Amino acid sequence: MPKMKTKSGAKKRFQITGSGKIKRKHAYKSHILTKKSKKRKRRLGHFTTVDKTAEDSIKHQLGMK
């Protein structure tokens, strides 16, 4: 049986923390930034964790399951 390949799109978008959670960036930070407030843009720059319902799917794409 050959090795399972990691999805390259998922590899670029997600990171695994030390405790096993998955980090992701916020959406809506790439363009049309003039109408967004400074506070909103600042919050969108930070990482957040992936929802529990999507964790299994993403771990599968990353070759962890």
CHARMM-style PDB file with segment names, atoms N, HN, CA, C and O in Angstrom:
ATOM      1  N   MET     1       0.851  -1.186   0.000  1.00  0.00      PROA
ATOM      2  CA  MET     1       0.000   0.000   0.000  1.00  0.00      PROA
ATOM      3  C   MET     1       0.893   1.245   0.000  1.00  0.00      PROA
ATOM      4  O   MET     1       1.768   1.363   0.859  1.00  0.00      PROA
ATOM      5  N   PRO     2       0.697   2.173  -0.937  1.00  0.00      PROA
ATOM      6  CA  PRO     2       1.533   3.371  -0.957  1.00  0.00      PROA
ATOM      7  C   PRO     2       1.180   4.336   0.175  1.00  0.00      PROA
ATOM      8  O   PRO     2       0.110   4.252   0.778  1.00  0.00      PROA
ATOM      9  N   LYS     3       2.091   5.236   0.438  1.00  0.00      PROA
ATOM     10  HN  LYS     3       2.960   5.304  -0.052  1.00  0.00      PROA
ATOM     11  CA  LYS     3       1.844   6.246   1.468  1.00  0.00      PROA
ATOM     12  C   LYS     3       0.751   7.200   1.012  1.00  0.00      PROA
ATOM     13  O   LYS     3       0.581   7.446  -0.182  1.00  0.00      PROA
ATOM     14  N   MET     4       0.010   7.736   1.985  1.00  0.00      PROA
ATOM     15  HN  MET     4       0.149   7.536   2.955  1.00  0.00      PROA
ATOM     16  CA  MET     4      -1.031   8.710   1.657  1.00  0.00      PROA
ATOM     17  C   MET     4      -0.398  10.092   1.528  1.00  0.00      PROA
ATOM     18  O   MET     4       0.349  10.519   2.409  1.00  0.00      PROA
ATOM     19  N   LYS     5      -0.690  10.780   0.450  1.00  0.00      PROA
ATOM     20  HN  LYS     5      -1.296  10.433  -0.265  1.00  0.00      PROA
ATOM     21  CA  LYS     5      -0.125  12.111   0.243  1.00  0.00      PROA
ATOM     22  C   LYS     5      -0.900  13.142   1.040  1.00  0.00      PROA
ATOM     23  O   LYS     5      -2.118  13.043   1.188  1.00  0.00      PROA
ATOM     24  N   THR     6      -0.183  14.135   1.554  1.00  0.00      PROA
ATOM     25  HN  THR     6       0.806  14.215   1.434  1.00  0.00      PROA
ATOM     26  CA  THR     6      -0.785  15.272   2.240  1.00  0.00      PROA
ATOM     27  C   THR     6      -1.358  16.222   1.199  1.00  0.00      PROA
ATOM     28  O   THR     6      -0.730  16.468   0.169  1.00  0.00      PROA
ATOM     29  N   LYS     7      -2.543  16.755   1.460  1.00  0.00      PROA
ATOM     30  HN  LYS     7      -3.053  16.555   2.296  1.00  0.00      PROA
ATOM     31  CA  LYS     7      -3.130  17.759   0.558  1.00  0.00      PROA
ATOM     32  C   LYS     7      -2.320  19.043   0.694  1.00  0.00      PROA
ATOM     33  O   LYS     7      -2.206  19.599   1.787  1.00  0.00      PROA
ATOM     34  N   SER     8      -1.757  19.512  -0.418  1.00  0.00      PROA
ATOM     35  HN  SER     8      -1.850  19.060  -1.305  1.00  0.00      PROA
ATOM     36  CA  SER     8      -0.846  20.648  -0.342  1.00  0.00      PROA
ATOM     37  C   SER     8      -1.574  21.937   0.044  1.00  0.00      PROA
ATOM     38  O   SER     8      -0.971  22.815   0.662  1.00  0.00      PROA
ATOM     39  N   GLY     9      -2.852  22.069  -0.305  1.00  0.00      PROA
ATOM     40  HN  GLY     9      -3.341  21.356  -0.807  1.00  0.00      PROA
ATOM     41  CA  GLY     9      -3.611  23.250   0.095  1.00  0.00      PROA
ATOM     42  C   GLY     9      -3.807  23.307   1.602  1.00  0.00      PROA
ATOM     43  O   GLY     9      -3.709  24.373   2.209  1.00  0.00      PROA
ATOM     44  N   ALA    10      -4.086  22.152   2.204  1.00  0.00      PROA
ATOM     45  HN  ALA    10      -4.166  21.286   1.711  1.00  0.00      PROA
ATOM     46  CA  ALA    10      -4.266  22.089   3.659  1.00  0.00      PROA
ATOM     47  C   ALA    10      -2.941  22.316   4.372  1.00  0.00      PROA
ATOM     48  O   ALA    10      -2.899  22.931   5.437  1.00  0.00      PROA
ATOM     49  N   LYS    11      -1.871  21.824   3.788  1.00  0.00      PROA
ATOM     50  HN  LYS    11      -1.904  21.325   2.922  1.00  0.00      PROA
ATOM     51  CA  LYS    11      -0.533  21.976   4.370  1.00  0.00      PROA
ATOM     52  C   LYS    11      -0.164  23.450   4.501  1.00  0.00      PROA
ATOM     53  O   LYS    11       0.496  23.848   5.461  1.00  0.00      PROA
ATOM     54  N   LYS    12      -0.596  24.264   3.523  1.00  0.00      PROA
ATOM     55  HN  LYS    12      -1.132  23.941   2.743  1.00  0.00      PROA
ATOM     56  CA  LYS    12      -0.281  25.689   3.536  1.00  0.00      PROA
ATOM     57  C   LYS    12      -1.187  26.483   4.476  1.00  0.00      PROA
ATOM     58  O   LYS    12      -0.796  27.555   4.938  1.00  0.00      PROA
ATOM     59  N   ARG    13      -2.379  25.985   4.765  1.00  0.00      PROA
ATOM     60  HN  ARG    13      -2.696  25.114   4.390  1.00  0.00      PROA
ATOM     61  CA  ARG    13      -3.374  26.770   5.497  1.00  0.00      PROA
ATOM     62  C   ARG    13      -3.460  26.475   6.986  1.00  0.00      PROA
ATOM     63  O   ARG    13      -3.918  27.326   7.749  1.00  0.00      PROA
ATOM     64  N   PHE    14      -3.034  25.296   7.423  1.00  0.00      PROA
ATOM     65  HN  PHE    14      -2.662  24.605   6.804  1.00  0.00      PROA
ATOM     66  CA  PHE    14      -3.245  24.892   8.813  1.00  0.00      PROA
ATOM     67  C   PHE    14      -1.935  24.529   9.489  1.00  0.00      PROA
ATOM     68  O   PHE    14      -0.982  24.087   8.848  1.00  0.00      PROA
ATOM     69  N   GLN    15      -1.914  24.728  10.817  1.00  0.00      PROA
ATOM     70  HN  GLN    15      -2.688  25.086  11.338  1.00  0.00      PROA
ATOM     71  CA  GLN    15      -0.772  24.335  11.640  1.00  0.00      PROA
ATOM     72  C   GLN    15      -1.302  23.572  12.843  1.00  0.00      PROA
ATOM     73  O   GLN    15      -2.391  23.862  13.338  1.00  0.00      PROA
ATOM     74  N   ILE    16      -0.537  22.600  13.313  1.00  0.00      PROA
ATOM     75  HN  ILE    16       0.348  22.364  12.912  1.00  0.00      PROA
ATOM     76  CA  ILE    16      -0.922  21.819  14.484  1.00  0.00      PROA
ATOM     77  C   ILE    16      -0.202  22.402  15.701  1.00  0.00      PROA
ATOM     78  O   ILE    16       1.002  22.652  15.654  1.00  0.00      PROA
ATOM     79  N   THR    17      -0.942  22.616  16.787  1.00  0.00      PROA
ATOM     80  HN  THR    17      -1.920  22.413  16.825  1.00  0.00      PROA
ATOM     81  CA  THR    17      -0.338  23.115  18.014  1.00  0.00      PROA
ATOM     82  C   THR    17       0.249  21.944  18.800  1.00  0.00      PROA
ATOM     83  O   THR    17       0.066  20.783  18.435  1.00  0.00      PROA
ATOM     84  N   GLY    18       0.937  22.259  19.858  1.00  0.00      PROA
ATOM     85  HN  GLY    18       1.086  23.202  20.155  1.00  0.00      PROA
ATOM     86  CA  GLY    18       1.535  21.227  20.695  1.00  0.00      PROA
ATOM     87  C   GLY    18       0.512  20.337  21.357  1.00  0.00      PROA
ATOM     88  O   GLY    18       0.774  19.157  21.591  1.00  0.00      PROA
ATOM     89  N   SER    19      -0.659  20.886  21.666  1.00  0.00      PROA
ATOM     90  HN  SER    19      -0.872  21.844  21.476  1.00  0.00      PROA
ATOM     91  CA  SER    19      -1.710  20.098  22.318  1.00  0.00      PROA
ATOM     92  C   SER    19      -2.591  19.345  21.327  1.00  0.00      PROA
ATOM     93  O   SER    19      -3.513  18.634  21.726  1.00  0.00      PROA
ATOM     94  N   GLY    20      -2.302  19.505  20.018  1.00  0.00      PROA
ATOM     95  HN  GLY    20      -1.553  20.083  19.694  1.00  0.00      PROA
ATOM     96  CA  GLY    20      -3.056  18.757  19.016  1.00  0.00      PROA
ATOM     97  C   GLY    20      -4.187  19.519  18.362  1.00  0.00      PROA
ATOM     98  O   GLY    20      -4.877  18.978  17.497  1.00  0.00      PROA
ATOM     99  N   LYS    21      -4.393  20.768  18.758  1.00  0.00      PROA
ATOM    100  HN  LYS    21      -3.833  21.207  19.461  1.00  0.00      PROA
ATOM    101  CA  LYS    21      -5.420  21.577  18.107  1.00  0.00      PROA
ATOM    102  C   LYS    21      -4.896  22.077  16.764  1.00  0.00      PROA
ATOM    103  O   LYS    21      -3.695  22.029  16.497  1.00  0.00      PROA
ATOM    104  N   ILE    22      -5.811  22.554  15.925  1.00  0.00      PROA
ATOM    105  HN  ILE    22      -6.787  22.593  16.143  1.00  0.00      PROA
ATOM    106  CA  ILE    22      -5.419  23.037  14.601  1.00  0.00      PROA
ATOM    107  C   ILE    22      -5.644  24.537  14.530  1.00  0.00      PROA
ATOM    108  O   ILE    22      -6.735  25.028  14.823  1.00  0.00      PROA
ATOM    109  N   LYS    23      -4.587  25.271  14.133  1.00  0.00      PROA
ATOM    110  HN  LYS    23      -3.701  24.872  13.895  1.00  0.00      PROA
ATOM    111  CA  LYS    23      -4.673  26.718  13.995  1.00  0.00      PROA
ATOM    112  C   LYS    23      -4.981  27.079  12.559  1.00  0.00      PROA
ATOM    113  O   LYS    23      -4.570  26.384  11.630  1.00  0.00      PROA
ATOM    114  N   ARG    24      -5.715  28.182  12.380  1.00  0.00      PROA
ATOM    115  HN  ARG    24      -6.049  28.746  13.135  1.00  0.00      PROA
ATOM    116  CA  ARG    24      -6.013  28.701  11.052  1.00  0.00      PROA
ATOM    117  C   ARG    24      -6.041  30.210  11.099  1.00  0.00      PROA
ATOM    118  O   ARG    24      -6.177  30.805  12.168  1.00  0.00      PROA
ATOM    119  N   LYS    25      -5.911  30.834   9.929  1.00  0.00      PROA
ATOM    120  HN  LYS    25      -5.801  30.351   9.061  1.00  0.00      PROA
ATOM    121  CA  LYS    25      -6.017  32.294   9.829  1.00  0.00      PROA
ATOM    122  C   LYS    25      -7.478  32.673   9.613  1.00  0.00      PROA
ATOM    123  O   LYS    25      -8.287  31.851   9.182  1.00  0.00      PROA
ATOM    124  N   HSD    26      -7.801  33.911   9.913  1.00  0.00      PROA
ATOM    125  HN  HSD    26      -7.144  34.578  10.263  1.00  0.00      PROA
ATOM    126  CA  HSD    26      -9.140  34.429   9.646  1.00  0.00      PROA
ATOM    127  C   HSD    26      -9.291  34.773   8.169  1.00  0.00      PROA
ATOM    128  O   HSD    26      -8.316  35.099   7.492  1.00  0.00      PROA
ATOM    129  N   ALA    27     -10.513  34.699   7.684  1.00  0.00      PROA
ATOM    130  HN  ALA    27     -11.306  34.434   8.234  1.00  0.00      PROA
ATOM    131  CA  ALA    27     -10.812  35.102   6.313  1.00  0.00      PROA
ATOM    132  C   ALA    27     -11.059  36.613   6.269  1.00  0.00      PROA
ATOM    133  O   ALA    27     -11.081  37.273   7.308  1.00  0.00      PROA
ATOM    134  N   TYR    28     -11.241  37.147   5.078  1.00  0.00      PROA
ATOM    135  HN  TYR    28     -11.223  36.610   4.235  1.00  0.00      PROA
ATOM    136  CA  TYR    28     -11.599  38.559   4.838  1.00  0.00      PROA
ATOM    137  C   TYR    28     -10.495  39.541   5.204  1.00  0.00      PROA
ATOM    138  O   TYR    28     -10.789  40.657   5.632  1.00  0.00      PROA
ATOM    139  N   LYS    29      -9.240  39.158   5.047  1.00  0.00      PROA
ATOM    140  HN  LYS    29      -9.001  38.251   4.699  1.00  0.00      PROA
ATOM    141  CA  LYS    29      -8.126  40.056   5.375  1.00  0.00      PROA
ATOM    142  C   LYS    29      -7.271  40.363   4.151  1.00  0.00      PROA
ATOM    143  O   LYS    29      -6.235  41.015   4.279  1.00  0.00      PROA
ATOM    144  N   SER    30      -7.682  39.906   2.958  1.00  0.00      PROA
ATOM    145  HN  SER    30      -8.523  39.376   2.854  1.00  0.00      PROA
ATOM    146  CA  SER    30      -6.794  40.022   1.801  1.00  0.00      PROA
ATOM    147  C   SER    30      -7.039  41.251   0.934  1.00  0.00      PROA
ATOM    148  O   SER    30      -6.083  41.794   0.379  1.00  0.00      PROA
ATOM    149  N   HSD    31      -8.271  41.706   0.796  1.00  0.00      PROA
ATOM    150  HN  HSD    31      -9.047  41.264   1.246  1.00  0.00      PROA
ATOM    151  CA  HSD    31      -8.526  42.867  -0.070  1.00  0.00      PROA
ATOM    152  C   HSD    31      -9.775  43.602   0.399  1.00  0.00      PROA
ATOM    153  O   HSD    31     -10.468  43.146   1.308  1.00  0.00      PROA
ATOM    154  N   ILE    32     -10.055  44.730  -0.221  1.00  0.00      PROA
ATOM    155  HN  ILE    32      -9.491  45.100  -0.960  1.00  0.00      PROA
ATOM    156  CA  ILE    32     -11.143  45.648   0.180  1.00  0.00      PROA
ATOM    157  C   ILE    32     -11.006  45.998   1.663  1.00  0.00      PROA
ATOM    158  O   ILE    32     -11.934  45.815   2.451  1.00  0.00      PROA
ATOM    159  N   LEU    33      -9.829  46.505   2.019  1.00  0.00      PROA
ATOM    160  HN  LEU    33      -9.076  46.654   1.379  1.00  0.00      PROA
ATOM    161  CA  LEU    33      -9.540  46.790   3.422  1.00  0.00      PROA
ATOM    162  C   LEU    33      -9.891  48.219   3.821  1.00  0.00      PROA
ATOM    163  O   LEU    33      -9.865  48.551   5.007  1.00  0.00      PROA
ATOM    164  N   THR    34     -10.219  49.071   2.847  1.00  0.00      PROA
ATOM    165  HN  THR    34     -10.240  48.802   1.884  1.00  0.00      PROA
ATOM    166  CA  THR    34     -10.455  50.477   3.176  1.00  0.00      PROA
ATOM    167  C   THR    34     -11.744  50.664   3.968  1.00  0.00      PROA
ATOM    168  O   THR    34     -11.820  51.554   4.815  1.00  0.00      PROA
ATOM    169  N   LYS    35     -12.746  49.850   3.710  1.00  0.00      PROA
ATOM    170  HN  LYS    35     -12.685  49.127   3.022  1.00  0.00      PROA
ATOM    171  CA  LYS    35     -14.015  50.015   4.429  1.00  0.00      PROA
ATOM    172  C   LYS    35     -14.057  49.286   5.766  1.00  0.00      PROA
ATOM    173  O   LYS    35     -15.023  49.431   6.515  1.00  0.00      PROA
ATOM    174  N   LYS    36     -13.026  48.507   6.078  1.00  0.00      PROA
ATOM    175  HN  LYS    36     -12.241  48.390   5.470  1.00  0.00      PROA
ATOM    176  CA  LYS    36     -12.982  47.778   7.344  1.00  0.00      PROA
ATOM    177  C   LYS    36     -12.252  48.616   8.388  1.00  0.00      PROA
ATOM    178  O   LYS    36     -11.273  49.295   8.078  1.00  0.00      PROA
ATOM    179  N   SER    37     -12.730  48.564   9.607  1.00  0.00      PROA
ATOM    180  HN  SER    37     -13.525  48.012   9.858  1.00  0.00      PROA
ATOM    181  CA  SER    37     -12.134  49.369  10.668  1.00  0.00      PROA
ATOM    182  C   SER    37     -10.767  48.814  11.066  1.00  0.00      PROA
ATOM    183  O   SER    37     -10.453  47.653  10.800  1.00  0.00      PROA
ATOM    184  N   LYS    38      -9.962  49.659  11.707  1.00  0.00      PROA
ATOM    185  HN  LYS    38     -10.217  50.601  11.924  1.00  0.00      PROA
ATOM    186  CA  LYS    38      -8.647  49.228  12.174  1.00  0.00      PROA
ATOM    187  C   LYS    38      -8.775  48.073  13.154  1.00  0.00      PROA
ATOM    188  O   LYS    38      -7.997  47.120  13.115  1.00  0.00      PROA
ATOM    189  N   LYS    39      -9.758  48.167  14.028  1.00  0.00      PROA
ATOM    190  HN  LYS    39     -10.390  48.942  14.061  1.00  0.00      PROA
ATOM    191  CA  LYS    39      -9.959  47.128  15.041  1.00  0.00      PROA
ATOM    192  C   LYS    39     -10.291  45.792  14.387  1.00  0.00      PROA
ATOM    193  O   LYS    39      -9.776  44.748  14.787  1.00  0.00      PROA
ATOM    194  N   ARG    40     -11.151  45.837  13.381  1.00  0.00      PROA
ATOM    195  HN  ARG    40     -11.569  46.686  13.056  1.00  0.00      PROA
ATOM    196  CA  ARG    40     -11.554  44.609  12.688  1.00  0.00      PROA
ATOM    197  C   ARG    40     -10.370  43.978  11.955  1.00  0.00      PROA
ATOM    198  O   ARG    40     -10.180  42.763  12.006  1.00  0.00      PROA
ATOM    199  N   LYS    41      -9.571  44.811  11.270  1.00  0.00      PROA
ATOM    200  HN  LYS    41      -9.726  45.798  11.229  1.00  0.00      PROA
ATOM    201  CA  LYS    41      -8.410  44.296  10.545  1.00  0.00      PROA
ATOM    202  C   LYS    41      -7.371  43.719  11.505  1.00  0.00      PROA
ATOM    203  O   LYS    41      -6.728  42.713  11.205  1.00  0.00      PROA
ATOM    204  N   ARG    42      -7.215  44.360  12.650  1.00  0.00      PROA
ATOM    205  HN  ARG    42      -7.737  45.177  12.894  1.00  0.00      PROA
ATOM    206  CA  ARG    42      -6.259  43.877  13.651  1.00  0.00      PROA
ATOM    207  C   ARG    42      -6.682  42.508  14.183  1.00  0.00      PROA
ATOM    208  O   ARG    42      -5.849  41.615  14.339  1.00  0.00      PROA
ATOM    209  N   ARG    43      -7.971  42.347  14.460  1.00  0.00      PROA
ATOM    210  HN  ARG    43      -8.647  43.073  14.334  1.00  0.00      PROA
ATOM    211  CA  ARG    43      -8.471  41.051  14.957  1.00  0.00      PROA
ATOM    212  C   ARG    43      -8.354  39.955  13.907  1.00  0.00      PROA
ATOM    213  O   ARG    43      -8.095  38.800  14.243  1.00  0.00      PROA
ATOM    214  N   LEU    44      -8.543  40.305  12.638  1.00  0.00      PROA
ATOM    215  HN  LEU    44      -8.753  41.244  12.365  1.00  0.00      PROA
ATOM    216  CA  LEU    44      -8.463  39.323  11.568  1.00  0.00      PROA
ATOM    217  C   LEU    44      -7.032  38.844  11.331  1.00  0.00      PROA
ATOM    218  O   LEU    44      -6.822  37.798  10.717  1.00  0.00      PROA
ATOM    219  N   GLY    45      -6.055  39.596  11.810  1.00  0.00      PROA
ATOM    220  HN  GLY    45      -6.225  40.446  12.309  1.00  0.00      PROA
ATOM    221  CA  GLY    45      -4.667  39.209  11.621  1.00  0.00      PROA
ATOM    222  C   GLY    45      -4.217  38.080  12.515  1.00  0.00      PROA
ATOM    223  O   GLY    45      -3.203  37.442  12.230  1.00  0.00      PROA
ATOM    224  N   HSD    46      -4.944  37.810  13.598  1.00  0.00      PROA
ATOM    225  HN  HSD    46      -5.767  38.328  13.829  1.00  0.00      PROA
ATOM    226  CA  HSD    46      -4.546  36.785  14.558  1.00  0.00      PROA
ATOM    227  C   HSD    46      -5.024  35.410  14.132  1.00  0.00      PROA
ATOM    228  O   HSD    46      -5.960  35.280  13.343  1.00  0.00      PROA
ATOM    229  N   PHE    47      -4.373  34.391  14.659  1.00  0.00      PROA
ATOM    230  HN  PHE    47      -3.612  34.497  15.299  1.00  0.00      PROA
ATOM    231  CA  PHE    47      -4.786  33.017  14.417  1.00  0.00      PROA
ATOM    232  C   PHE    47      -5.944  32.655  15.329  1.00  0.00      PROA
ATOM    233  O   PHE    47      -6.148  33.279  16.370  1.00  0.00      PROA
ATOM    234  N   THR    48      -6.699  31.643  14.929  1.00  0.00      PROA
ATOM    235  HN  THR    48      -6.534  31.136  14.083  1.00  0.00      PROA
ATOM    236  CA  THR    48      -7.757  31.089  15.761  1.00  0.00      PROA
ATOM    237  C   THR    48      -7.729  29.582  15.586  1.00  0.00      PROA
ATOM    238  O   THR    48      -6.991  29.072  14.743  1.00  0.00      PROA
ATOM    239  N   THR    49      -8.521  28.862  16.368  1.00  0.00      PROA
ATOM    240  HN  THR    49      -9.120  29.277  17.053  1.00  0.00      PROA
ATOM    241  CA  THR    49      -8.536  27.409  16.262  1.00  0.00      PROA
ATOM    242  C   THR    49      -9.692  26.952  15.381  1.00  0.00      PROA
ATOM    243  O   THR    49     -10.709  27.634  15.255  1.00  0.00      PROA
ATOM    244  N   VAL    50      -9.514  25.801  14.786  1.00  0.00      PROA
ATOM    245  HN  VAL    50      -8.688  25.246  14.888  1.00  0.00      PROA
ATOM    246  CA  VAL    50     -10.538  25.214  13.924  1.00  0.00      PROA
ATOM    247  C   VAL    50     -11.628  24.611  14.795  1.00  0.00      PROA
ATOM    248  O   VAL    50     -11.346  24.096  15.877  1.00  0.00      PROA
ATOM    249  N   ASP    51     -12.863  24.672  14.333  1.00  0.00      PROA
ATOM    250  HN  ASP    51     -13.091  25.091  13.454  1.00  0.00      PROA
ATOM    251  CA  ASP    51     -13.995  24.110  15.051  1.00  0.00      PROA
ATOM    252  C   ASP    51     -13.863  22.592  15.153  1.00  0.00      PROA
ATOM    253  O   ASP    51     -13.289  21.954  14.270  1.00  0.00      PROA
ATOM    254  N   LYS    52     -14.399  22.010  16.239  1.00  0.00      PROA
ATOM    255  HN  LYS    52     -14.865  22.528  16.956  1.00  0.00      PROA
ATOM    256  CA  LYS    52     -14.320  20.572  16.481  1.00  0.00      PROA
ATOM    257  C   LYS    52     -14.924  19.765  15.339  1.00  0.00      PROA
ATOM    258  O   LYS    52     -14.438  18.678  15.026  1.00  0.00      PROA
ATOM    259  N   THR    53     -15.986  20.290  14.709  1.00  0.00      PROA
ATOM    260  HN  THR    53     -16.380  21.173  14.964  1.00  0.00      PROA
ATOM    261  CA  THR    53     -16.667  19.542  13.658  1.00  0.00      PROA
ATOM    262  C   THR    53     -15.802  19.378  12.411  1.00  0.00      PROA
ATOM    263  O   THR    53     -16.016  18.444  11.638  1.00  0.00      PROA
ATOM    264  N   ALA    54     -14.834  20.262  12.199  1.00  0.00      PROA
ATOM    265  HN  ALA    54     -14.660  21.020  12.827  1.00  0.00      PROA
ATOM    266  CA  ALA    54     -13.992  20.202  11.009  1.00  0.00      PROA
ATOM    267  C   ALA    54     -12.629  19.573  11.277  1.00  0.00      PROA
ATOM    268  O   ALA    54     -11.875  19.319  10.338  1.00  0.00      PROA
ATOM    269  N   GLU    55     -12.301  19.317  12.545  1.00  0.00      PROA
ATOM    270  HN  GLU    55     -12.914  19.523  13.308  1.00  0.00      PROA
ATOM    271  CA  GLU    55     -10.972  18.811  12.889  1.00  0.00      PROA
ATOM    272  C   GLU    55     -10.662  17.475  12.232  1.00  0.00      PROA
ATOM    273  O   GLU    55      -9.565  17.295  11.703  1.00  0.00      PROA
ATOM    274  N   ASP    56     -11.595  16.540  12.250  1.00  0.00      PROA
ATOM    275  HN  ASP    56     -12.486  16.687  12.679  1.00  0.00      PROA
ATOM    276  CA  ASP    56     -11.348  15.220  11.671  1.00  0.00      PROA
ATOM    277  C   ASP    56     -11.035  15.317  10.183  1.00  0.00      PROA
ATOM    278  O   ASP    56     -10.125  14.656   9.683  1.00  0.00      PROA
ATOM    279  N   SER    57     -11.805  16.152   9.479  1.00  0.00      PROA
ATOM    280  HN  SER    57     -12.545  16.689   9.885  1.00  0.00      PROA
ATOM    281  CA  SER    57     -11.595  16.312   8.040  1.00  0.00      PROA
ATOM    282  C   SER    57     -10.213  16.887   7.749  1.00  0.00      PROA
ATOM    283  O   SER    57      -9.527  16.421   6.839  1.00  0.00      PROA
ATOM    284  N   ILE    58      -9.807  17.880   8.502  1.00  0.00      PROA
ATOM    285  HN  ILE    58     -10.364  18.259   9.241  1.00  0.00      PROA
ATOM    286  CA  ILE    58      -8.526  18.536   8.261  1.00  0.00      PROA
ATOM    287  C   ILE    58      -7.368  17.609   8.639  1.00  0.00      PROA
ATOM    288  O   ILE    58      -6.354  17.569   7.942  1.00  0.00      PROA
ATOM    289  N   LYS    59      -7.512  16.870   9.728  1.00  0.00      PROA
ATOM    290  HN  LYS    59      -8.336  16.902  10.295  1.00  0.00      PROA
ATOM    291  CA  LYS    59      -6.466  15.928  10.119  1.00  0.00      PROA
ATOM    292  C   LYS    59      -6.305  14.844   9.044  1.00  0.00      PROA
ATOM    293  O   LYS    59      -5.191  14.396   8.774  1.00  0.00      PROA
ATOM    294  N   HSD    60      -7.394  14.435   8.448  1.00  0.00      PROA
ATOM    295  HN  HSD    60      -8.300  14.799   8.668  1.00  0.00      PROA
ATOM    296  CA  HSD    60      -7.335  13.464   7.354  1.00  0.00      PROA
ATOM    297  C   HSD    60      -6.580  14.036   6.161  1.00  0.00      PROA
ATOM    298  O   HSD    60      -5.769  13.342   5.546  1.00  0.00      PROA
ATOM    299  N   GLN    61      -6.846  15.307   5.829  1.00  0.00      PROA
ATOM    300  HN  GLN    61      -7.504  15.870   6.328  1.00  0.00      PROA
ATOM    301  CA  GLN    61      -6.163  15.965   4.711  1.00  0.00      PROA
ATOM    302  C   GLN    61      -4.673  16.137   4.989  1.00  0.00      PROA
ATOM    303  O   GLN    61      -3.860  16.113   4.065  1.00  0.00      PROA
ATOM    304  N   LEU    62      -4.314  16.310   6.263  1.00  0.00      PROA
ATOM    305  HN  LEU    62      -4.974  16.330   7.013  1.00  0.00      PROA
ATOM    306  CA  LEU    62      -2.916  16.486   6.637  1.00  0.00      PROA
ATOM    307  C   LEU    62      -2.190  15.156   6.822  1.00  0.00      PROA
ATOM    308  O   LEU    62      -0.997  15.136   7.126  1.00  0.00      PROA
ATOM    309  N   GLY    63      -2.905  14.043   6.640  1.00  0.00      PROA
ATOM    310  HN  GLY    63      -3.874  14.059   6.393  1.00  0.00      PROA
ATOM    311  CA  GLY    63      -2.278  12.715   6.755  1.00  0.00      PROA
ATOM    312  C   GLY    63      -2.068  12.267   8.184  1.00  0.00      PROA
ATOM    313  O   GLY    63      -1.193  11.443   8.450  1.00  0.00      PROA
ATOM    314  N   MET    64      -2.850  12.790   9.106  1.00  0.00      PROA
ATOM    315  HN  MET    64      -3.561  13.459   8.889  1.00  0.00      PROA
ATOM    316  CA  MET    64      -2.709  12.412  10.510  1.00  0.00      PROA
ATOM    317  C   MET    64      -3.662  11.307  10.930  1.00  0.00      PROA
ATOM    318  O   MET    64      -3.537  10.768  12.029  1.00  0.00      PROA
ATOM    319  N   LYS    65      -4.617  10.960  10.068  1.00  0.00      PROA
ATOM    320  HN  LYS    65      -4.719  11.397   9.175  1.00  0.00      PROA
ATOM    321  CA  LYS    65      -5.593   9.929  10.433  1.00  0.00      PROA
ATOM    322  C   LYS    65      -5.616   8.840   9.414  1.00  0.00      PROA
ATOM    323  OT1 LYS    65      -6.378   7.883   9.551  1.00  0.00      PROA
TER     324      LYS     65
END
